[in-house]
Amino acid sequence: MACDEIITVRGLSNAFGEQYVHKDLDLTVCRGEILGVVGGSGTGKSVLMRSIIGLQQPVSGEIEVLGEPMVDRDEAEAKNIRRRWGILFQNGALFSTLTVAENVQVPIREYFPYIKGELLDEIAAYKIAMSGLPANAGPKYPSELSGGMRKRAALARALALDPELLFLDEPTAGLDPIGAAAFDELIVKLKQKLDLTVFLITHDLDTLHAICDRVAVLADQKVIAVGTIEELLAMDHPWIQEYFNGPRGRAASGHKTGASVG
């Protein structure tokens, strides 16, 4: 099947001072897929995501998202493109002084200031329900929620603007296995219902096996391989073999959560 490219990264280099995180990195994300991104500590998984969404200025390279170039883009134009994606950061990044409903309303207020009052409340309530939270979560503050509920609240905010593209940074980190599996299943359902493309950074082997269409492996300052887990297992790179064929990898491959990708 041909790839309808929704994200294209070519020749990307990122550095902090003289320390390079990426050198000449290439990556393509196809519309409608859930792409898992894995790599050892320090390989720059989150830096790659931040580069794509415009929070990290690369040393060199080209990035296109939704057919639009992102590097050195005019801020007003970049903002218009950013409206088409949602982001769940690793720690949720919820505003602690705002309720869950108010957190969900933040991007709506920013991009559609004319939406107010009852309609704004209704949209927030719908997104909260979509994320699997009970209706009574809306008036609560993040500190009153469990870790799993905070993840879902952050997801509700990421979905606030009906995005085409969803970025998830370690969404199941800190969740127990049951909670993580439920979150995985929710992502699959949302992807199918909303026709989403998902860029997913994770260390969770169960998640990779259960919901990812393809997996991109970061090592040696670039993406060294992209493919299904079966395709990756056929490669002889030592990190890939250790990661997927180690004790945790074997356990994950034998105990999938049962979530299916449409």
Sequence and secondary structure as in RCSB ss.txt:
>XXXX:A:sequence
MACDEIITVRGLSNAFGEQYVHKDLDLTVCRGEILGVVGGSGTGKSVLMRSIIGLQQPVSGEIEVLGEPMVDRDE
AEAKNIRRRWGILFQNGALFSTLTVAENVQVPIREYFPYIKGELLDEIAAYKIAMSGLPANAGPKYPSELSGGMR
KRAALARALALDPELLFLDEPTAGLDPIGAAAFDELIVKLKQKLDLTVFLITHDLDTLHAICDRVAVLADQKVIA
VGTIEELLAMDHPWIQEYFNGPRGRAASGHKTGASVG
>XXXX:A:secstr
    EEEEEEEEEEEETTEEEEEEEEEEEETT EEEEEE TTS HHHHHHHHTTSS  SEEEEEETTEE TT  H
HHHHHHHTTEEEE TT    TTS HHHHHHHHHHHH TT  HHHHHHHHHHHHHHTT  GGGTTS GGGS HHHH
HHHHHHHHTTT  SEEEEESTTTT  HHHHHHHHHHHHHHHHHHT EEEEE   HHHHHHH SEEEEEETTEEEE
EE HHHHHT   HHHHHHHHSHHHHHHHHS       
